[in-house]
Amino acid sequence: MNPGPLITPTSQESLGVLIGLVRTELVRSIEAEIATKGLGLKFTQFLILKRLADLGTMTATELARSVELDGGAMTRQLDQLEGKGYLRRTPHEQDRRALRIELTEEGHAVWQQLTGCKERVLEAAQRSLSEEERERLLDYLSRLLQALRDKNNSDEQEQSGQGRPGAQRARKPTAR
């Protein structure tokens, strides 16, 4: 059993490090919950099953984006989950190059066993918070996420030449 990271947050810890530590502990706790079920799944596979259970059939590309994996990593995860009988790949109706990913009956049954894992972990993590503090925490984190997404979108627009003052082509003066 991994004893956990040697890093512990201090009052001087940066927000980014603290958020990273919280995420690490959430993943570790969810994987421990999954291990009690004897299913041999990792957190990423848990996320893939969750997305398919919540959103239904989707392409491998859509699924990879939704769990933030690159194509190669997604293929490896899908191979493992398909090997366990939890999902299947079927041809896409409109795009012969794409495959649709869907849960099998066994995948749905496994998901039913896993549905409480995340809730138990999040409840334990927030045990010391009042309902109002939980709502504020969710609000603060949602606003941080949106601010970062807005910044990234703005940065991408600037890099592509959109949204920059003076980025438009100068017009040639016309002779009169």
N, C-alpha and C positions, 0 to 999 in steps of 0.2 A: 504494500500500500504506500503510495506517495505521501510523505508527511506534509507536503504543501510547500509553497515558496518560502524562501528565506527573507523575502521583502515583507515588511509590515509597515502599514501606513503610519506616518507621524503627522503632527500638526503642521509640519512644513511641507508635506507632500503636495505635489501639484495635482490639479484636478484630473488631468489626463492619466496620471499614474494611478490615482485612486479609482477612477472608472475602470481602468484596465484590471486592477486587482479584484474589484467587485465582479467583473465579467468572468475572470478566471475562477473565482470561488463558486459562482453560479453554475458554470459549466461542470466543475468538479462535483458539485452537489447533485446536479441532475444525472451525471454519469453514475454516481453512487446509487441513486434511486433506481436507475435502469438496471444496474448490476444485481440489485436484490431480486429482480424478475428473472435473472438468468438468461437474458436474451442476447448477450454479447454484442450490443450496439454501442456506438460512440455518439457523442453529442451531435455531430454533423449528420449522421444517419437519422437520429431522432428528429432533427430539423427537417430533413427531406420527407420523412414520413408525415410529420405535422403539416407541412405545406400541401402535400398531396391530399391528406385527409381534409384539410380546411378548404382548399381551393379546387380540388378535383384534378382531372387529367390535364396535363400541360406538356409542352415540348421540353426537351432536355435543356435547351438554352434558357427558356423562361424559368425553369426550376433552378438552374445554376445561378441566374441573376437573383432569384428570390432568397437564396441561402448564401450568396456572395462567394461562389466558387468559380474557378476557371474551368474551361471545358475538360481538360485532362483529369483534374481532381474529381469533377462530377462524374465522368465516365467510370473511374475506379469505384466511387461510392455506389453508383447504379449497378455495376457488375456484382459487387458484394451483396447488395440488397436483393437483386434479382436471383443470385445464387441461393439465398435463404428462402426464396419463394415469396417475398413481401411485395414485389412489384413486377410489372411486365412492360416491355416496350412493344408498341404496336405501330404500324405504318401510319403516317399522317395522311388524312384524307385529301388535302389540297396540295401538299408539298412532298413529293416523293423522296427528297433528300432528308426530311426531318422524321423524327420518331416521336410518338406521344408516349408519355410515361403515366402509368396508372397503378393504383394499389390493387393487389389481388385480394381475394377473400381472406387469405391468411394475413396479408398486410393490414387489412381493416381490423382483424381480430387482434393482432399485435398492438395496433394503435389504441384499441380500447383498453388494453392492459397498461399503456403508457400515459393515458390522458391525465391522470392525477399527479404525475411526477413533477411537472413544472409548477403546478399550483402548490404542492406541498413545500417545495424548495422556496418559492417566492414568499409564502406565508411565514416560513421559518426566518427568512432573511429580513422580513419587515415586522417581526414580532414586537420589537421594542418601539415601534412607531404607532402613534395614534392614527385614527382614520383621516383626520385633517392633515397630519404630516405625510401620510401616504399619498394623499391627493396632491399636496404641494410638491413632493418629490417627483411624482409623475409629470406634473406641470413643468417643473424646472428642467427635467431631463428632455421632455418633448420640445421645449423651447430651445435648448442647447442643440439638439439634433437638427431642428429646422434652421437655426442660424448657421450651422456648419454646412447644411445642404445648400442654403442660399449663397453662402460664400463660395462653395465649390462650383455652383452654377455660374456665378459671376466671374470667377476665375477662368472657367472654360470659355465663356463668351469673350473675355478679353483676349485669351490666347488665340481664338479663332478670328479675331478682328471685329467681332460684333460688340456693341455696347461701349466702345471706346470713343470718347470725343475725338473727332478728327480722323477716325478710322475710315470714314467714307472717302471715296475717291474725289479728288479735287476736280472740278469741272474745268475744261479748257475754255479760256475766253474765246468768245466767238468774234470773228471779224465783222465789222459793220460797213 
